[in-house]
Amino acid sequence: MDSGGIDDADIFFAYASNLANGEGLIYSPGIPRVEGYTSTLWMLLSYFVFKLGFSENIIWILSLVLVILTA
């Protein structure tokens, strides 16, 4: 899978996208299952975005909104 994420974002997007596509909670099909993400909540949020059919661009926008609301 080639997502638009950089570093940790790519890891979250890979796990969330694979989960949304029915592959399970894995980084890449065909390799052993390991927990490679650091935030279960953020991975699940990304999963719901992918499950609804949106791209990672929505996650970037959501991130910006959450930062603005936090500030």
N, CA, C, O and CB atoms as a CASP TS submission, in Angstrom:
PFRMAT TS
TARGET T0000
AUTHOR 0000-0000-0000
METHOD Language model
MODEL 1
PARENT N/A
ATOM      1  N   MET     1       0.841  -1.185   0.000  1.00  0.00           N
ATOM      2  CA  MET     1       0.000   0.000   0.000  1.00  0.00           C
ATOM      3  C   MET     1       0.873   1.230   0.000  1.00  0.00           C
ATOM      4  O   MET     1       1.830   1.316   0.769  1.00  0.00           O
ATOM      5  CB  MET     1      -0.950   0.008   1.206  1.00  0.00           C
ATOM      6  N   ASP     2       0.560   2.164  -0.838  1.00  0.00           N
ATOM      7  CA  ASP     2       1.326   3.396  -0.907  1.00  0.00           C
ATOM      8  C   ASP     2       0.405   4.552  -0.555  1.00  0.00           C
ATOM      9  O   ASP     2      -0.320   5.064  -1.408  1.00  0.00           O
ATOM     10  CB  ASP     2       1.960   3.592  -2.312  1.00  0.00           C
ATOM     11  N   SER     3       0.441   4.957   0.708  1.00  0.00           N
ATOM     12  CA  SER     3      -0.412   6.065   1.128  1.00  0.00           C
ATOM     13  C   SER     3       0.385   7.355   1.095  1.00  0.00           C
ATOM     14  O   SER     3       1.593   7.341   0.861  1.00  0.00           O
ATOM     15  CB  SER     3      -0.990   5.818   2.540  1.00  0.00           C
ATOM     16  N   GLY     4      -0.284   8.455   1.327  1.00  0.00           N
ATOM     17  CA  GLY     4       0.363   9.745   1.274  1.00  0.00           C
ATOM     18  C   GLY     4       0.980  10.164   2.585  1.00  0.00           C
ATOM     19  O   GLY     4       1.438  11.298   2.726  1.00  0.00           O
ATOM     20  N   GLY     5       0.999   9.270   3.536  1.00  0.00           N
ATOM     21  CA  GLY     5       1.526   9.615   4.851  1.00  0.00           C
ATOM     22  C   GLY     5       3.036   9.709   4.861  1.00  0.00           C
ATOM     23  O   GLY     5       3.718   9.148   4.003  1.00  0.00           O
ATOM     24  N   ILE     6       3.537  10.415   5.826  1.00  0.00           N
ATOM     25  CA  ILE     6       4.970  10.569   6.020  1.00  0.00           C
ATOM     26  C   ILE     6       5.295  10.019   7.402  1.00  0.00           C
ATOM     27  O   ILE     6       4.646  10.378   8.384  1.00  0.00           O
ATOM     28  CB  ILE     6       5.423  12.072   5.870  1.00  0.00           C
ATOM     29  N   ASP     7       6.290   9.156   7.483  1.00  0.00           N
ATOM     30  CA  ASP     7       6.746   8.573   8.742  1.00  0.00           C
ATOM     31  C   ASP     7       5.597   7.909   9.497  1.00  0.00           C
ATOM     32  O   ASP     7       4.998   6.957   8.996  1.00  0.00           O
ATOM     33  CB  ASP     7       7.394   9.645   9.616  1.00  0.00           C
ATOM     34  N   ASP     8       5.284   8.400  10.693  1.00  0.00           N
ATOM     35  CA  ASP     8       4.258   7.777  11.526  1.00  0.00           C
ATOM     36  C   ASP     8       2.875   7.824  10.880  1.00  0.00           C
ATOM     37  O   ASP     8       2.078   6.901  11.047  1.00  0.00           O
ATOM     38  CB  ASP     8       4.212   8.455  12.877  1.00  0.00           C
ATOM     39  N   ALA     9       2.594   8.886  10.151  1.00  0.00           N
ATOM     40  CA  ALA     9       1.286   8.977   9.486  1.00  0.00           C
ATOM     41  C   ALA     9       1.110   7.834   8.502  1.00  0.00           C
ATOM     42  O   ALA     9       0.012   7.288   8.386  1.00  0.00           O
ATOM     43  CB  ALA     9       1.132  10.328   8.760  1.00  0.00           C
ATOM     44  N   ASP    10       2.157   7.463   7.799  1.00  0.00           N
ATOM     45  CA  ASP    10       2.081   6.354   6.857  1.00  0.00           C
ATOM     46  C   ASP    10       1.746   5.053   7.584  1.00  0.00           C
ATOM     47  O   ASP    10       0.990   4.231   7.068  1.00  0.00           O
ATOM     48  CB  ASP    10       3.402   6.211   6.089  1.00  0.00           C
ATOM     49  N   ILE    11       2.299   4.866   8.766  1.00  0.00           N
ATOM     50  CA  ILE    11       2.019   3.663   9.545  1.00  0.00           C
ATOM     51  C   ILE    11       0.548   3.633   9.967  1.00  0.00           C
ATOM     52  O   ILE    11      -0.117   2.607   9.824  1.00  0.00           O
ATOM     53  CB  ILE    11       2.938   3.593  10.786  1.00  0.00           C
ATOM     54  N   PHE    12       0.041   4.750  10.485  1.00  0.00           N
ATOM     55  CA  PHE    12      -1.371   4.822  10.872  1.00  0.00           C
ATOM     56  C   PHE    12      -2.278   4.563   9.677  1.00  0.00           C
ATOM     57  O   PHE    12      -3.240   3.802   9.775  1.00  0.00           O
ATOM     58  CB  PHE    12      -1.692   6.190  11.487  1.00  0.00           C
ATOM     59  N   PHE    13      -1.968   5.199   8.544  1.00  0.00           N
ATOM     60  CA  PHE    13      -2.799   5.042   7.358  1.00  0.00           C
ATOM     61  C   PHE    13      -2.773   3.607   6.852  1.00  0.00           C
ATOM     62  O   PHE    13      -3.800   3.098   6.402  1.00  0.00           O
ATOM     63  CB  PHE    13      -2.340   5.993   6.259  1.00  0.00           C
ATOM     64  N   ALA    14      -1.630   2.946   6.914  1.00  0.00           N
ATOM     65  CA  ALA    14      -1.524   1.566   6.441  1.00  0.00           C
ATOM     66  C   ALA    14      -2.372   0.643   7.310  1.00  0.00           C
ATOM     67  O   ALA    14      -3.145  -0.158   6.786  1.00  0.00           O
ATOM     68  CB  ALA    14      -0.053   1.101   6.442  1.00  0.00           C
ATOM     69  N   TYR    15      -2.237   0.746   8.622  1.00  0.00           N
ATOM     70  CA  TYR    15      -3.029  -0.094   9.526  1.00  0.00           C
ATOM     71  C   TYR    15      -4.515   0.196   9.355  1.00  0.00           C
ATOM     72  O   TYR    15      -5.311  -0.736   9.237  1.00  0.00           O
ATOM     73  CB  TYR    15      -2.608   0.134  10.992  1.00  0.00           C
ATOM     74  N   ALA    16      -4.901   1.460   9.339  1.00  0.00           N
ATOM     75  CA  ALA    16      -6.311   1.826   9.252  1.00  0.00           C
ATOM     76  C   ALA    16      -6.912   1.410   7.912  1.00  0.00           C
ATOM     77  O   ALA    16      -8.038   0.915   7.861  1.00  0.00           O
ATOM     78  CB  ALA    16      -6.480   3.330   9.456  1.00  0.00           C
ATOM     79  N   SER    17      -6.174   1.607   6.842  1.00  0.00           N
ATOM     80  CA  SER    17      -6.667   1.242   5.520  1.00  0.00           C
ATOM     81  C   SER    17      -6.825  -0.275   5.384  1.00  0.00           C
ATOM     82  O   SER    17      -7.818  -0.752   4.835  1.00  0.00           O
ATOM     83  CB  SER    17      -5.721   1.773   4.440  1.00  0.00           C
ATOM     84  N   ASN    18      -5.850  -1.025   5.883  1.00  0.00           N
ATOM     85  CA  ASN    18      -5.957  -2.483   5.825  1.00  0.00           C
ATOM     86  C   ASN    18      -7.126  -2.987   6.659  1.00  0.00           C
ATOM     87  O   ASN    18      -7.817  -3.923   6.257  1.00  0.00           O
ATOM     88  CB  ASN    18      -4.659  -3.131   6.303  1.00  0.00           C
ATOM     89  N   LEU    19      -7.351  -2.377   7.810  1.00  0.00           N
ATOM     90  CA  LEU    19      -8.488  -2.755   8.644  1.00  0.00           C
ATOM     91  C   LEU    19      -9.801  -2.431   7.932  1.00  0.00           C
ATOM     92  O   LEU    19     -10.726  -3.242   7.942  1.00  0.00           O
ATOM     93  CB  LEU    19      -8.423  -2.037  10.007  1.00  0.00           C
ATOM     94  N   ALA    20      -9.887  -1.263   7.320  1.00  0.00           N
ATOM     95  CA  ALA    20     -11.096  -0.851   6.611  1.00  0.00           C
ATOM     96  C   ALA    20     -11.368  -1.729   5.392  1.00  0.00           C
ATOM     97  O   ALA    20     -12.523  -1.915   5.009  1.00  0.00           O
ATOM     98  CB  ALA    20     -10.981   0.604   6.185  1.00  0.00           C
ATOM     99  N   ASN    21     -10.308  -2.271   4.775  1.00  0.00           N
ATOM    100  CA  ASN    21     -10.460  -3.115   3.594  1.00  0.00           C
ATOM    101  C   ASN    21     -10.656  -4.586   3.933  1.00  0.00           C
ATOM    102  O   ASN    21     -10.705  -5.426   3.034  1.00  0.00           O
ATOM    103  CB  ASN    21      -9.262  -2.963   2.705  1.00  0.00           C
ATOM    104  N   GLY    22     -10.768  -4.908   5.223  1.00  0.00           N
ATOM    105  CA  GLY    22     -11.032  -6.269   5.629  1.00  0.00           C
ATOM    106  C   GLY    22      -9.802  -7.152   5.757  1.00  0.00           C
ATOM    107  O   GLY    22      -9.926  -8.362   5.948  1.00  0.00           O
ATOM    108  N   GLU    23      -8.618  -6.564   5.655  1.00  0.00           N
ATOM    109  CA  GLU    23      -7.379  -7.336   5.780  1.00  0.00           C
ATOM    110  C   GLU    23      -7.013  -7.613   7.237  1.00  0.00           C
ATOM    111  O   GLU    23      -6.196  -8.488   7.525  1.00  0.00           O
ATOM    112  CB  GLU    23      -6.238  -6.599   5.098  1.00  0.00           C
ATOM    113  N   GLY    24      -7.614  -6.874   8.135  1.00  0.00           N
ATOM    114  CA  GLY    24      -7.292  -7.005   9.546  1.00  0.00           C
ATOM    115  C   GLY    24      -6.340  -5.907   9.987  1.00  0.00           C
ATOM    116  O   GLY    24      -5.949  -5.039   9.208  1.00  0.00           O
ATOM    117  N   LEU    25      -5.988  -5.974  11.233  1.00  0.00           N
ATOM    118  CA  LEU    25      -5.140  -4.948  11.837  1.00  0.00           C
ATOM    119  C   LEU    25      -3.672  -5.299  11.584  1.00  0.00           C
ATOM    120  O   LEU    25      -2.958  -5.747  12.482  1.00  0.00           O
ATOM    121  CB  LEU    25      -5.425  -4.818  13.366  1.00  0.00           C
ATOM    122  N   ILE    26      -3.242  -5.081  10.335  1.00  0.00           N
ATOM    123  CA  ILE    26      -1.881  -5.413   9.908  1.00  0.00           C
ATOM    124  C   ILE    26      -1.288  -4.248   9.141  1.00  0.00           C
ATOM    125  O   ILE    26      -2.008  -3.419   8.584  1.00  0.00           O
ATOM    126  CB  ILE    26      -1.868  -6.691   9.041  1.00  0.00           C
ATOM    127  N   TYR    27       0.047  -4.195   9.118  1.00  0.00           N
ATOM    128  CA  TYR    27       0.713  -3.140   8.351  1.00  0.00           C
ATOM    129  C   TYR    27       0.667  -3.448   6.859  1.00  0.00           C
ATOM    130  O   TYR    27       0.387  -2.573   6.040  1.00  0.00           O
ATOM    131  CB  TYR    27       2.170  -2.974   8.813  1.00  0.00           C
ATOM    132  N   SER    28       0.944  -4.694   6.522  1.00  0.00           N
ATOM    133  CA  SER    28       0.965  -5.100   5.127  1.00  0.00           C
ATOM    134  C   SER    28       0.552  -6.572   5.038  1.00  0.00           C
ATOM    135  O   SER    28       1.025  -7.394   5.823  1.00  0.00           O
ATOM    136  CB  SER    28       2.375  -4.870   4.499  1.00  0.00           C
ATOM    137  N   PRO    29      -0.320  -6.909   4.092  1.00  0.00           N
ATOM    138  CA  PRO    29      -0.711  -8.312   3.953  1.00  0.00           C
ATOM    139  C   PRO    29       0.505  -9.200   3.687  1.00  0.00           C
ATOM    140  O   PRO    29       1.410  -8.831   2.938  1.00  0.00           O
ATOM    141  CB  PRO    29      -1.737  -8.469   2.820  1.00  0.00           C
ATOM    142  N   GLY    30       0.509 -10.357   4.304  1.00  0.00           N
ATOM    143  CA  GLY    30       1.572 -11.312   4.067  1.00  0.00           C
ATOM    144  C   GLY    30       2.719 -11.274   5.055  1.00  0.00           C
ATOM    145  O   GLY    30       3.615 -12.116   4.993  1.00  0.00           O
ATOM    146  N   ILE    31       2.708 -10.316   5.962  1.00  0.00           N
ATOM    147  CA  ILE    31       3.754 -10.269   6.979  1.00  0.00           C
ATOM    148  C   ILE    31       3.118 -10.547   8.335  1.00  0.00           C
ATOM    149  O   ILE    31       1.908 -10.378   8.484  1.00  0.00           O
ATOM    150  CB  ILE    31       4.490  -8.889   6.976  1.00  0.00           C
ATOM    151  N   PRO    32       3.895 -10.968   9.325  1.00  0.00           N
ATOM    152  CA  PRO    32       3.323 -11.285  10.641  1.00  0.00           C
ATOM    153  C   PRO    32       2.615 -10.077  11.268  1.00  0.00           C
ATOM    154  O   PRO    32       2.990  -8.928  11.035  1.00  0.00           O
ATOM    155  CB  PRO    32       4.423 -11.786  11.583  1.00  0.00           C
ATOM    156  N   ARG    33       1.595 -10.364  12.059  1.00  0.00           N
ATOM    157  CA  ARG    33       0.844  -9.309  12.748  1.00  0.00           C
ATOM    158  C   ARG    33       1.635  -8.800  13.939  1.00  0.00           C
ATOM    159  O   ARG    33       2.029  -9.577  14.810  1.00  0.00           O
ATOM    160  CB  ARG    33      -0.537  -9.824  13.204  1.00  0.00           C
ATOM    161  N   VAL    34       1.867  -7.499  13.977  1.00  0.00           N
ATOM    162  CA  VAL    34       2.514  -6.840  15.102  1.00  0.00           C
ATOM    163  C   VAL    34       1.813  -5.512  15.327  1.00  0.00           C
ATOM    164  O   VAL    34       1.252  -4.934  14.396  1.00  0.00           O
ATOM    165  CB  VAL    34       4.044  -6.640  14.849  1.00  0.00           C
ATOM    166  N   GLU    35       1.844  -5.031  16.559  1.00  0.00           N
ATOM    167  CA  GLU    35       1.291  -3.709  16.842  1.00  0.00           C
ATOM    168  C   GLU    35       2.375  -2.689  16.536  1.00  0.00           C
ATOM    169  O   GLU    35       3.347  -2.569  17.282  1.00  0.00           O
ATOM    170  CB  GLU    35       0.795  -3.589  18.330  1.00  0.00           C
ATOM    171  N   GLY    36       2.214  -1.963  15.454  1.00  0.00           N
ATOM    172  CA  GLY    36       3.239  -1.026  15.023  1.00  0.00           C
ATOM    173  C   GLY    36       2.814   0.427  15.109  1.00  0.00           C
ATOM    174  O   GLY    36       3.567   1.313  14.703  1.00  0.00           O
ATOM    175  N   TYR    37       1.640   0.686  15.621  1.00  0.00           N
ATOM    176  CA  TYR    37       1.164   2.059  15.752  1.00  0.00           C
ATOM    177  C   TYR    37       1.233   2.452  17.229  1.00  0.00           C
ATOM    178  O   TYR    37       1.216   1.592  18.109  1.00  0.00           O
ATOM    179  CB  TYR    37      -0.295   2.212  15.192  1.00  0.00           C
ATOM    180  N   THR    38       1.309   3.747  17.486  1.00  0.00           N
ATOM    181  CA  THR    38       1.495   4.210  18.853  1.00  0.00           C
ATOM    182  C   THR    38       0.208   4.698  19.516  1.00  0.00           C
ATOM    183  O   THR    38       0.151   4.810  20.741  1.00  0.00           O
ATOM    184  CB  THR    38       2.506   5.306  18.870  1.00  0.00           C
ATOM    185  N   SER    39      -0.813   4.985  18.732  1.00  0.00           N
ATOM    186  CA  SER    39      -2.059   5.494  19.293  1.00  0.00           C
ATOM    187  C   SER    39      -3.240   4.719  18.716  1.00  0.00           C
ATOM    188  O   SER    39      -3.595   4.883  17.549  1.00  0.00           O
ATOM    189  CB  SER    39      -2.210   7.007  19.010  1.00  0.00           C
ATOM    190  N   THR    40      -3.831   3.890  19.534  1.00  0.00           N
ATOM    191  CA  THR    40      -4.981   3.111  19.088  1.00  0.00           C
ATOM    192  C   THR    40      -6.141   4.025  18.722  1.00  0.00           C
ATOM    193  O   THR    40      -6.844   3.772  17.744  1.00  0.00           O
ATOM    194  CB  THR    40      -5.411   2.118  20.172  1.00  0.00           C
ATOM    195  N   LEU    41      -6.345   5.081  19.495  1.00  0.00           N
ATOM    196  CA  LEU    41      -7.447   6.005  19.224  1.00  0.00           C
ATOM    197  C   LEU    41      -7.290   6.663  17.859  1.00  0.00           C
ATOM    198  O   LEU    41      -8.257   6.743  17.102  1.00  0.00           O
ATOM    199  CB  LEU    41      -7.526   7.076  20.315  1.00  0.00           C
ATOM    200  N   TRP    42      -6.092   7.134  17.532  1.00  0.00           N
ATOM    201  CA  TRP    42      -5.874   7.812  16.249  1.00  0.00           C
ATOM    202  C   TRP    42      -5.985   6.827  15.090  1.00  0.00           C
ATOM    203  O   TRP    42      -6.491   7.179  14.025  1.00  0.00           O
ATOM    204  CB  TRP    42      -4.495   8.499  16.228  1.00  0.00           C
ATOM    205  N   MET    43      -5.517   5.602  15.290  1.00  0.00           N
ATOM    206  CA  MET    43      -5.626   4.579  14.252  1.00  0.00           C
ATOM    207  C   MET    43      -7.092   4.258  13.995  1.00  0.00           C
ATOM    208  O   MET    43      -7.498   4.106  12.842  1.00  0.00           O
ATOM    209  CB  MET    43      -4.854   3.301  14.656  1.00  0.00           C
ATOM    210  N   LEU    44      -7.900   4.153  15.066  1.00  0.00           N
ATOM    211  CA  LEU    44      -9.327   3.871  14.899  1.00  0.00           C
ATOM    212  C   LEU    44     -10.058   5.034  14.244  1.00  0.00           C
ATOM    213  O   LEU    44     -10.965   4.817  13.440  1.00  0.00           O
ATOM    214  CB  LEU    44      -9.962   3.554  16.246  1.00  0.00           C
ATOM    215  N   LEU    45      -9.684   6.252  14.572  1.00  0.00           N
ATOM    216  CA  LEU    45     -10.270   7.420  13.924  1.00  0.00           C
ATOM    217  C   LEU    45      -9.960   7.390  12.422  1.00  0.00           C
ATOM    218  O   LEU    45     -10.831   7.667  11.598  1.00  0.00           O
ATOM    219  CB  LEU    45      -9.737   8.729  14.568  1.00  0.00           C
ATOM    220  N   SER    46      -8.728   7.055  12.080  1.00  0.00           N
ATOM    221  CA  SER    46      -8.340   6.938  10.674  1.00  0.00           C
ATOM    222  C   SER    46      -9.113   5.809  10.000  1.00  0.00           C
ATOM    223  O   SER    46      -9.532   5.937   8.850  1.00  0.00           O
ATOM    224  CB  SER    46      -6.824   6.697  10.548  1.00  0.00           C
ATOM    225  N   TYR    47      -9.298   4.706  10.719  1.00  0.00           N
ATOM    226  CA  TYR    47     -10.067   3.571  10.192  1.00  0.00           C
ATOM    227  C   TYR    47     -11.475   4.013   9.804  1.00  0.00           C
ATOM    228  O   TYR    47     -11.947   3.678   8.717  1.00  0.00           O
ATOM    229  CB  TYR    47     -10.135   2.428  11.232  1.00  0.00           C
ATOM    230  N   PHE    48     -12.152   4.758  10.674  1.00  0.00           N
ATOM    231  CA  PHE    48     -13.513   5.186  10.373  1.00  0.00           C
ATOM    232  C   PHE    48     -13.558   6.104   9.159  1.00  0.00           C
ATOM    233  O   PHE    48     -14.499   6.038   8.369  1.00  0.00           O
ATOM    234  CB  PHE    48     -14.120   5.888  11.575  1.00  0.00           C
ATOM    235  N   VAL    49     -12.556   6.956   9.003  1.00  0.00           N
ATOM    236  CA  VAL    49     -12.488   7.827   7.823  1.00  0.00           C
ATOM    237  C   VAL    49     -12.356   6.980   6.565  1.00  0.00           C
ATOM    238  O   VAL    49     -13.062   7.220   5.586  1.00  0.00           O
ATOM    239  CB  VAL    49     -11.299   8.821   7.934  1.00  0.00           C
ATOM    240  N   PHE    50     -11.460   5.989   6.574  1.00  0.00           N
ATOM    241  CA  PHE    50     -11.292   5.113   5.419  1.00  0.00           C
ATOM    242  C   PHE    50     -12.525   4.245   5.185  1.00  0.00           C
ATOM    243  O   PHE    50     -12.909   4.019   4.037  1.00  0.00           O
ATOM    244  CB  PHE    50     -10.065   4.232   5.605  1.00  0.00           C
ATOM    245  N   LYS    51     -13.144   3.760   6.247  1.00  0.00           N
ATOM    246  CA  LYS    51     -14.324   2.905   6.129  1.00  0.00           C
ATOM    247  C   LYS    51     -15.484   3.663   5.482  1.00  0.00           C
ATOM    248  O   LYS    51     -16.294   3.073   4.768  1.00  0.00           O
ATOM    249  CB  LYS    51     -14.741   2.375   7.510  1.00  0.00           C
ATOM    250  N   LEU    52     -15.560   4.967   5.735  1.00  0.00           N
ATOM    251  CA  LEU    52     -16.605   5.796   5.129  1.00  0.00           C
ATOM    252  C   LEU    52     -16.285   6.161   3.685  1.00  0.00           C
ATOM    253  O   LEU    52     -17.090   6.807   3.014  1.00  0.00           O
ATOM    254  CB  LEU    52     -16.803   7.061   5.943  1.00  0.00           C
ATOM    255  N   GLY    53     -15.109   5.749   3.203  1.00  0.00           N
ATOM    256  CA  GLY    53     -14.762   5.969   1.797  1.00  0.00           C
ATOM    257  C   GLY    53     -13.990   7.241   1.515  1.00  0.00           C
ATOM    258  O   GLY    53     -13.798   7.598   0.353  1.00  0.00           O
ATOM    259  N   PHE    54     -13.546   7.928   2.545  1.00  0.00           N
ATOM    260  CA  PHE    54     -12.780   9.154   2.339  1.00  0.00           C
ATOM    261  C   PHE    54     -11.292   8.845   2.230  1.00  0.00           C
ATOM    262  O   PHE    54     -10.844   7.761   2.605  1.00  0.00           O
ATOM    263  CB  PHE    54     -13.035  10.148   3.482  1.00  0.00           C
ATOM    264  N   SER    55     -10.538   9.796   1.721  1.00  0.00           N
ATOM    265  CA  SER    55      -9.087   9.622   1.604  1.00  0.00           C
ATOM    266  C   SER    55      -8.389  10.201   2.831  1.00  0.00           C
ATOM    267  O   SER    55      -9.022  10.772   3.719  1.00  0.00           O
ATOM    268  CB  SER    55      -8.556  10.296   0.316  1.00  0.00           C
ATOM    269  N   GLU    56      -7.063  10.036   2.855  1.00  0.00           N
ATOM    270  CA  GLU    56      -6.314  10.560   4.001  1.00  0.00           C
ATOM    271  C   GLU    56      -6.330  12.086   4.067  1.00  0.00           C
ATOM    272  O   GLU    56      -5.962  12.658   5.093  1.00  0.00           O
ATOM    273  CB  GLU    56      -4.881  10.072   3.946  1.00  0.00           C
ATOM    274  N   ASN    57      -6.751  12.754   2.991  1.00  0.00           N
ATOM    275  CA  ASN    57      -6.851  14.218   3.029  1.00  0.00           C
ATOM    276  C   ASN    57      -7.830  14.672   4.115  1.00  0.00           C
ATOM    277  O   ASN    57      -7.621  15.707   4.748  1.00  0.00           O
ATOM    278  CB  ASN    57      -7.296  14.761   1.654  1.00  0.00           C
ATOM    279  N   ILE    58      -8.884  13.908   4.326  1.00  0.00           N
ATOM    280  CA  ILE    58      -9.850  14.234   5.380  1.00  0.00           C
ATOM    281  C   ILE    58      -9.181  14.134   6.748  1.00  0.00           C
ATOM    282  O   ILE    58      -9.479  14.923   7.644  1.00  0.00           O
ATOM    283  CB  ILE    58     -11.081  13.292   5.310  1.00  0.00           C
ATOM    284  N   ILE    59      -8.279  13.167   6.910  1.00  0.00           N
ATOM    285  CA  ILE    59      -7.577  13.022   8.183  1.00  0.00           C
ATOM    286  C   ILE    59      -6.675  14.220   8.426  1.00  0.00           C
ATOM    287  O   ILE    59      -6.581  14.709   9.552  1.00  0.00           O
ATOM    288  CB  ILE    59      -6.756  11.723   8.207  1.00  0.00           C
ATOM    289  N   TRP    60      -6.013  14.696   7.380  1.00  0.00           N
ATOM    290  CA  TRP    60      -5.163  15.897   7.536  1.00  0.00           C
ATOM    291  C   TRP    60      -6.016  17.097   7.938  1.00  0.00           C
ATOM    292  O   TRP    60      -5.617  17.879   8.801  1.00  0.00           O
ATOM    293  CB  TRP    60      -4.390  16.207   6.216  1.00  0.00           C
ATOM    294  N   ILE    61      -7.183  17.248   7.321  1.00  0.00           N
ATOM    295  CA  ILE    61      -8.081  18.361   7.667  1.00  0.00           C
ATOM    296  C   ILE    61      -8.578  18.202   9.106  1.00  0.00           C
ATOM    297  O   ILE    61      -8.608  19.170   9.866  1.00  0.00           O
ATOM    298  CB  ILE    61      -9.288  18.427   6.681  1.00  0.00           C
ATOM    299  N   LEU    62      -8.962  16.992   9.472  1.00  0.00           N
ATOM    300  CA  LEU    62      -9.388  16.725  10.846  1.00  0.00           C
ATOM    301  C   LEU    62      -8.281  17.054  11.847  1.00  0.00           C
ATOM    302  O   LEU    62      -8.551  17.607  12.914  1.00  0.00           O
ATOM    303  CB  LEU    62      -9.808  15.261  10.994  1.00  0.00           C
ATOM    304  N   SER    63      -7.051  16.719  11.509  1.00  0.00           N
ATOM    305  CA  SER    63      -5.915  17.045  12.370  1.00  0.00           C
ATOM    306  C   SER    63      -5.796  18.552  12.570  1.00  0.00           C
ATOM    307  O   SER    63      -5.591  19.028  13.687  1.00  0.00           O
ATOM    308  CB  SER    63      -4.617  16.487  11.776  1.00  0.00           C
ATOM    309  N   LEU    64      -5.924  19.283  11.491  1.00  0.00           N
ATOM    310  CA  LEU    64      -5.838  20.751  11.556  1.00  0.00           C
ATOM    311  C   LEU    64      -6.954  21.306  12.429  1.00  0.00           C
ATOM    312  O   LEU    64      -6.711  22.187  13.254  1.00  0.00           O
ATOM    313  CB  LEU    64      -5.910  21.371  10.138  1.00  0.00           C
ATOM    314  N   VAL    65      -8.159  20.811  12.262  1.00  0.00           N
ATOM    315  CA  VAL    65      -9.292  21.276  13.065  1.00  0.00           C
ATOM    316  C   VAL    65      -9.059  20.993  14.539  1.00  0.00           C
ATOM    317  O   VAL    65      -9.320  21.848  15.386  1.00  0.00           O
ATOM    318  CB  VAL    65     -10.592  20.612  12.601  1.00  0.00           C
ATOM    319  N   LEU    66      -8.571  19.803  14.849  1.00  0.00           N
ATOM    320  CA  LEU    66      -8.327  19.455  16.255  1.00  0.00           C
ATOM    321  C   LEU    66      -7.220  20.319  16.867  1.00  0.00           C
ATOM    322  O   LEU    66      -7.309  20.689  18.038  1.00  0.00           O
ATOM    323  CB  LEU    66      -7.956  17.970  16.375  1.00  0.00           C
ATOM    324  N   VAL    67      -6.189  20.642  16.102  1.00  0.00           N
ATOM    325  CA  VAL    67      -5.124  21.524  16.600  1.00  0.00           C
ATOM    326  C   VAL    67      -5.688  22.923  16.867  1.00  0.00           C
ATOM    327  O   VAL    67      -5.379  23.530  17.892  1.00  0.00           O
ATOM    328  CB  VAL    67      -3.945  21.597  15.581  1.00  0.00           C
ATOM    329  N   ILE    68      -6.500  23.425  15.965  1.00  0.00           N
ATOM    330  CA  ILE    68      -7.087  24.766  16.139  1.00  0.00           C
ATOM    331  C   ILE    68      -8.000  24.780  17.356  1.00  0.00           C
ATOM    332  O   ILE    68      -7.968  25.726  18.144  1.00  0.00           O
ATOM    333  CB  ILE    68      -7.877  25.197  14.870  1.00  0.00           C
ATOM    334  N   LEU    69      -8.817  23.737  17.518  1.00  0.00           N
ATOM    335  CA  LEU    69      -9.704  23.683  18.675  1.00  0.00           C
ATOM    336  C   LEU    69      -8.930  23.561  19.983  1.00  0.00           C
ATOM    337  O   LEU    69      -9.344  24.102  21.009  1.00  0.00           O
ATOM    338  CB  LEU    69     -10.667  22.520  18.539  1.00  0.00           C
ATOM    339  N   THR    70      -7.825  22.863  19.943  1.00  0.00           N
ATOM    340  CA  THR    70      -7.002  22.704  21.134  1.00  0.00           C
ATOM    341  C   THR    70      -6.331  24.013  21.523  1.00  0.00           C
ATOM    342  O   THR    70      -6.220  24.341  22.704  1.00  0.00           O
ATOM    343  CB  THR    70      -5.953  21.627  20.911  1.00  0.00           C
ATOM    344  N   ALA    71      -5.885  24.754  20.517  1.00  0.00           N
ATOM    345  CA  ALA    71      -5.209  26.027  20.782  1.00  0.00           C
ATOM    346  C   ALA    71      -6.221  27.038  21.270  1.00  0.00           C
ATOM    347  O   ALA    71      -5.864  28.182  21.553  1.00  0.00           O
ATOM    348  CB  ALA    71      -4.484  26.553  19.519  1.00  0.00           C
TER
END
